[in-house]
Amino acid sequence: MQSIIYKFELKKLFCSRVNMIAMITSAVLLVLLVVSSIHEARPVSREAAGELNGREIDDQLMEEMQPIFKYINGMTVFEVTEKYEEYVPIIDVLDVMITAIDRDIDLTKTKASTLYDLRKRALTQRLESQGLSEKDKEFWHNLEAQIETPFIYRYHRGPANLLRSFQALGFFVLFLSAIGLSGSFARETADRMNQLLLCSRYGKKKLYVLKLAAGFTWILTMALIMFLAVMIPYFGVYGIEGMGEMLQLVKPLSMLPYSIGYMLAIYFGIYLLAAILFAAVTMLLSVVTQNQPATTCGLMGYLLIDLFVEMPERFGALEKIWLLRPNVVLMNSGFSNYRLIHLAGRQFLNFQAAPALYAVIVIVALMIGRWKYKGLQVGK
């Protein structure tokens, strides 16, 4: 009987016309965003990338590329010459690097060794501006010491673009949760069926658990569909080469000595945890408010706050916790946010601390929801 109820709850979620429209619209929008980014990117010849694979981005390579560099109006531009297509893969890396360090860098006069010095100076300035303690600075310097320079170029466009996509994925999953799960516990109230359910044999603990299970199953399925909507076009066009390459080719101001593929795996896990978190909070609001529009509006309000509200640095611990919200972590903030979380005498990166915080919030949300749902029961 319980499996029948679970399947019935799943059917309500998957067959809902509104949910299907939201899912298809979200997937189509993501595909269009991916296609747009591919169209706007510099075309890279796989042959040229193959020729450059394994080359150090050093003074010799920069000297070879001098005919491409032009410094116009205080900005380095890349002129289309005979050598342009041959060096487009390196141009992409240099463009990302000078944008992160200083857009005014004149590459016609700057050697690669100077570029790496400027990167280190930018890192030191960021550590200072974020007010880190000497112990935290030492932590980051120890990680930075493991990163080898000069950087070695290897083709990495597919995994790199996928890594940059997690923030958009997080917003779409929150949107789908707000649309699809806001009626999980409120729809029966709107349809005047809640008293019938609450008086039934399975209207107490079992129905609550089964609804939760169905909700988590649905949101994880949606999260995977959204991920595939981004992954398939990127990997279809660019391939999967580059998983094992250094993260600094994508995020030059990162001090993490990890590969692109490693961070992809980490962020995919956080993305799924964020989906579960959004689902748990949505279903909690659905239980508490017993009102589907109120739940949806509440989550959309949070989305606006998430986009535009920043916690002042003077709030210390609160600011660190605020920076752990899912869509901030998923925008790869760990690559340039060097503030560490201190717990039990240990230091944690934000993407290490975030999953623990999300798990605690999910557990608390489920417990409060169960207490509230039990309070609605007849003959409790």
C-alpha positions in Angstrom: 0.0 0.0 0.0 2.8 2.4 0.9 4.5 1.8 -2.5 1.2 2.6 -4.2 0.9 5.9 -2.3 4.5 6.8 -3.2 3.9 6.1 -6.9 0.7 8.1 -6.8 2.5 11.1 -5.3 5.2 10.8 -7.9 2.6 10.6 -10.6 1.0 13.8 -9.3 4.4 15.6 -9.6 5.5 14.2 -12.9 2.2 14.5 -14.7 1.2 17.9 -13.4 0.8 20.2 -16.4 2.4 23.1 -14.6 5.4 21.0 -13.6 5.9 19.7 -17.1 5.7 23.2 -18.6 8.2 24.5 -16.0 10.6 21.6 -16.7 10.5 21.9 -20.5 10.8 25.7 -20.4 13.8 25.5 -18.0 15.5 22.8 -20.1 15.0 24.8 -23.3 16.2 28.0 -21.8 19.4 26.3 -20.5 20.0 24.8 -23.9 19.6 28.2 -25.5 22.0 29.8 -23.0 24.6 27.1 -23.8 24.1 27.5 -27.6 24.4 31.3 -27.2 27.7 30.9 -25.2 29.1 28.5 -27.8 28.1 30.9 -30.6 29.8 33.9 -28.9 33.0 32.0 -28.0 36.1 32.2 -30.1 36.2 29.3 -32.6 39.0 27.0 -31.6 40.7 24.7 -34.0 41.1 21.3 -32.5 44.3 20.9 -34.6 45.7 24.2 -33.1 44.8 23.0 -29.6 46.5 19.7 -30.3 49.7 21.5 -31.5 49.7 23.6 -28.3 48.9 20.8 -25.9 51.6 20.5 -23.3 53.2 23.8 -24.0 54.2 26.1 -21.1 52.7 29.5 -21.1 56.1 31.1 -20.7 58.1 34.0 -22.0 59.0 32.1 -25.2 55.4 31.5 -26.1 54.4 35.1 -25.3 57.2 36.3 -27.6 55.9 34.1 -30.4 52.4 35.7 -29.9 53.6 39.3 -30.0 52.2 40.0 -33.5 48.7 39.2 -32.2 48.8 41.7 -29.2 47.7 45.3 -29.6 47.3 47.8 -26.8 44.5 50.2 -27.6 42.8 52.7 -25.3 44.4 51.2 -22.2 43.4 47.7 -23.0 45.0 44.7 -24.6 43.2 43.4 -27.7 43.9 40.4 -29.9 44.3 41.3 -33.5 43.3 38.8 -36.2 46.5 38.1 -38.0 47.9 35.1 -39.8 49.0 33.6 -36.4 45.7 34.4 -34.7 44.0 31.1 -35.3 47.1 29.2 -34.4 47.1 30.7 -30.9 43.4 31.1 -30.1 43.5 28.4 -27.4 46.2 30.4 -25.5 44.4 33.7 -26.1 41.4 32.3 -24.3 43.6 31.5 -21.2 45.4 34.9 -21.3 42.1 36.7 -21.7 40.7 35.1 -18.6 43.9 35.8 -16.7 44.3 39.5 -17.5 40.5 40.0 -16.8 40.9 38.5 -13.4 44.2 40.3 -12.6 43.9 43.7 -14.3 42.2 44.5 -17.5 44.7 47.3 -18.2 47.7 44.9 -18.6 49.7 45.7 -21.7 50.7 42.3 -23.1 52.8 43.9 -25.8 55.3 44.8 -23.1 54.5 42.2 -20.4 56.4 38.9 -20.2 54.8 35.7 -18.9 57.0 35.8 -15.8 55.7 39.3 -15.0 52.2 38.1 -15.6 52.6 35.4 -12.9 54.1 38.0 -10.6 51.1 40.2 -11.1 48.9 37.2 -10.3 50.7 36.6 -7.0 50.4 40.3 -6.2 46.6 40.2 -6.9 46.3 37.1 -4.7 48.1 38.9 -1.8 45.9 41.9 -2.2 42.8 39.7 -2.1 44.0 38.0 1.1 44.5 41.4 2.7 41.2 42.9 1.5 39.3 39.9 2.9 40.8 40.5 6.3 42.3 37.0 6.8 44.3 36.1 9.9 48.0 35.2 9.6 47.0 31.5 10.2 44.5 31.6 7.3 47.0 33.3 5.0 49.5 30.6 5.8 46.9 28.0 4.9 46.4 29.5 1.5 50.1 30.1 0.8 50.7 26.4 1.5 48.1 25.5 -1.1 49.4 28.0 -3.6 52.9 26.6 -3.2 51.6 23.4 -4.8 50.6 25.2 -8.0 53.3 25.0 -10.6 54.1 28.0 -12.8 54.4 28.6 -15.7 50.9 27.1 -16.4 50.8 24.3 -18.9 48.2 24.6 -21.6 46.0 21.7 -22.4 42.6 21.6 -24.2 39.8 22.0 -21.6 36.9 23.8 -23.1 34.1 21.2 -22.4 34.7 20.7 -18.7 35.6 24.4 -18.2 32.3 25.6 -19.6 30.4 23.0 -17.6 32.1 24.1 -14.4 31.0 27.7 -15.1 27.4 26.6 -15.5 26.5 25.6 -12.0 25.2 28.9 -10.8 22.6 29.0 -13.6 21.8 25.3 -12.8 21.2 26.3 -9.1 18.8 29.1 -10.0 16.8 26.8 -12.3 16.5 24.1 -9.7 15.3 26.6 -7.1 12.7 27.8 -9.6 11.5 24.3 -10.3 11.3 23.5 -6.6 9.2 26.6 -6.0 6.9 25.7 -8.9 6.7 22.0 -8.5 6.8 21.3 -4.8 5.0 24.3 -3.3 1.8 22.4 -3.4 3.1 19.1 -1.9 1.2 19.7 1.4 -0.9 22.6 0.4 -2.8 21.3 -2.7 -5.1 19.1 -0.7 -6.0 22.1 1.5 -6.9 24.1 -1.6 -8.9 21.2 -2.9 -10.7 20.7 0.4 -9.4 17.2 0.7 -7.0 17.7 3.6 -9.4 16.6 6.4 -10.1 13.4 4.5 -6.4 12.6 4.2 -5.6 13.6 7.7 -8.3 11.2 9.1 -7.1 8.3 6.9 -5.1 5.3 8.0 -1.9 6.7 6.3 -2.6 10.3 7.1 -0.1 10.6 9.9 3.6 9.8 9.8 3.6 7.5 6.7 2.0 10.0 4.3 4.4 12.7 5.4 7.4 10.5 4.8 6.0 9.3 1.4 5.3 12.8 0.2 8.9 13.8 1.2 10.3 10.8 -0.6 8.3 11.6 -3.8 9.4 15.3 -3.6 13.1 14.5 -3.2 12.8 11.9 -6.1 11.2 14.5 -8.3 13.6 17.4 -7.6 16.7 15.1 -8.1 15.3 14.0 -11.4 14.8 17.6 -12.4 18.3 18.5 -11.3 19.7 15.7 -13.4 17.6 16.7 -16.5 18.9 20.3 -16.1 22.4 19.1 -15.8 22.1 17.0 -18.9 20.6 20.0 -20.8 23.9 21.8 -20.2 26.4 18.9 -20.3 25.3 17.3 -23.5 25.7 20.4 -25.8 29.0 21.4 -24.2 30.5 17.9 -24.4 28.9 17.3 -27.8 30.6 20.4 -29.2 33.9 20.6 -27.2 34.4 17.0 -26.0 35.4 15.9 -22.5 39.1 16.4 -22.8 40.6 18.5 -20.0 39.1 16.8 -16.9 42.6 16.3 -15.4 44.0 19.7 -16.2 44.9 22.4 -13.7 42.0 24.5 -12.4 44.0 27.8 -13.0 43.4 27.5 -16.7 39.8 28.3 -15.9 40.1 30.3 -12.7 43.5 31.9 -12.6 43.0 33.4 -9.1 42.2 30.1 -7.5 44.8 28.9 -5.1 43.4 25.4 -5.1 45.9 22.8 -6.4 43.1 20.7 -7.9 42.1 19.6 -11.4 39.0 20.8 -13.3 37.5 17.4 -13.2 38.0 17.2 -9.4 36.1 20.4 -8.9 33.4 19.3 -11.3 32.8 16.3 -9.2 32.7 18.4 -6.0 30.3 21.0 -7.5 28.0 18.3 -8.9 27.7 16.8 -5.4 27.0 20.3 -3.9 24.5 20.9 -6.7 22.5 17.8 -5.8 22.6 18.6 -2.1 21.4 22.1 -3.0 18.4 20.6 -4.8 17.6 18.5 -1.8 17.9 21.6 0.4 15.6 23.6 -1.8 13.1 20.8 -1.8 13.1 20.4 1.9 12.6 24.1 2.5 9.9 24.3 -0.1 7.9 21.4 1.4 8.4 22.8 4.9 6.8 26.1 3.8 4.1 24.1 2.1 3.3 22.4 5.4 3.5 25.6 7.5 1.5 27.9 5.2 -0.9 25.4 3.7 -0.9 27.8 0.8 0.7 27.1 -2.5 1.0 30.7 -3.9 2.4 31.9 -0.6 5.1 29.2 -0.7 6.0 30.1 -4.3 6.1 33.8 -3.6 8.3 33.2 -0.5 10.9 31.3 -2.5 10.9 33.9 -5.3 11.4 36.6 -2.6 14.4 34.6 -1.3 15.7 34.4 -4.8 15.6 38.2 -5.1 17.4 38.6 -1.8 20.0 36.1 -2.8 20.7 38.1 -6.0 20.9 41.5 -4.5 21.7 41.4 -0.8 25.2 41.3 0.5 26.1 40.8 4.2 28.5 43.5 5.5 32.0 42.1 6.5 31.6 43.6 10.0 29.1 40.9 10.8 31.9 38.3 10.9 30.5 34.8 11.4 27.1 35.8 9.9 28.8 37.0 6.8 30.7 33.7 6.4 27.4 31.7 6.8 25.6 34.0 4.3 28.4 33.2 1.8 27.5 29.5 2.1 24.1 29.9 0.5 23.8 27.5 -2.4 23.8 29.8 -5.4 26.8 31.7 -4.1 28.8 28.5 -3.7 27.7 27.2 -7.1 28.9 30.4 -8.8 32.4 29.0 -8.0 32.9 31.6 -5.2 35.4 29.2 -3.5 37.8 30.1 -6.3 38.2 33.7 -5.2 36.6 33.8 -1.7 39.4 32.9 0.7 37.5 33.3 4.0 37.7 30.0 5.9 35.2 28.4 8.2 36.7 27.5 11.6 35.1 24.5 13.4 36.6 22.3 16.1 40.0 23.8 15.6 40.1 23.0 11.9 39.9 25.2 8.8 37.4 24.4 6.1 36.9 25.9 2.6 33.4 27.2 1.8 32.6 24.3 -0.5 33.6 21.9 2.3 31.5 23.5 5.0 28.5 24.1 2.8 27.3 20.4 2.5 27.4 20.1 6.3 25.3 23.2 6.7 22.8 22.1 4.0 22.5 18.7 5.8 21.7 20.4 9.1 19.1 22.7 7.5 17.5 19.7 5.7 17.2 17.7 9.0 15.8 20.7 10.9 13.3 21.4 8.1 12.1 17.8 8.1 11.7 17.8 11.9 9.8 21.0 12.0 7.7 19.9 9.1 6.9 16.6 10.8 5.9 18.5 14.0 3.7 20.9 12.1 2.1 18.2 10.0 1.4 16.1 13.1 -0.3 19.2 14.6 -2.8 19.1 11.7 -3.8 15.5 12.4 -7.2 14.5 13.6 -7.0 12.3 16.6 -3.3 13.0 17.1 
